[in-house]
Every structure is written in structure tokens, then in C-alpha cells.
Amino acid sequence: MPFTDENVRELLLAVGLDPAAGDAALERSFGELDLDSLARVEIATRIQDRFGVDVEERLTADVTPSLMRELVNERLAATGTRGGGSTS
């Protein structure tokens, strides 16, 4: 199961991004979205729990949600992991 834009949107909303930000938010950096290091750690933790890949060290303020999606999918492909952990 790939890590999709919908998964990204769900995570962004879960850490407090305004839903009005829309799809344009996927191309703005976490810094531009005002998602601090605690929000990024929360996102990384949820990704680890649900998809089984660790991306925390790569989620810097300069990374965009689209780049995060690509990173997660690259790691899923490299490990052969198909996701499927907890959805909470």
C-alpha cells in the first residue's frame, strides 16, 4: 500500500494544519506551514506506527509534504514493507 497524498493530508490535519490550506500545502515546506519540530515528530511517529518506516531525521523545516510522501514511498519500496499498522 503506497503512502498517498490523502495519507499526507490526514497527517497534516492531525497536527493542526488549517484545512483551508488545501492541496497547495503539499508543496510548501513544513517551516512555511508553521509546523514546528514537535509536529514533525508527531507525523514521523504516526508514519512509523502505520507504515513501519522511520523518517523522523529527514523531516526538517525545509522538507515539503510532497517530498515526505516520496521519501516514505522510497523507504517502503526499499524494505518491501506494505504498511498496514495501526490507523490511529
Steps between C-alpha positions, in 0.01 A plus 500: 500500500665824395513812713260733318416870491190412702720347771708818498191722531371293793831535682519874437148552633578281802785731603297816461532621142202712401281303256468818294867462403385254232718309259743792466627405846655184355761710318582739786769416753414402854656831606276695264202306637603594857529133597773494763729218603239353737248478215762335280585247772129420537471449124808276496368297794167444326679395181717256696198356679288461188754428226800367691760739362703757690527842336532722807858612433408607147198715591670836528336842473610517133325180392162517328220254564538381137867424559403319820256285301774413251743415781249272673420322173872456423555346842195277464631377165851445638378296794220321320265630770141535396368700795204389700578588858257688719293769329469722806 
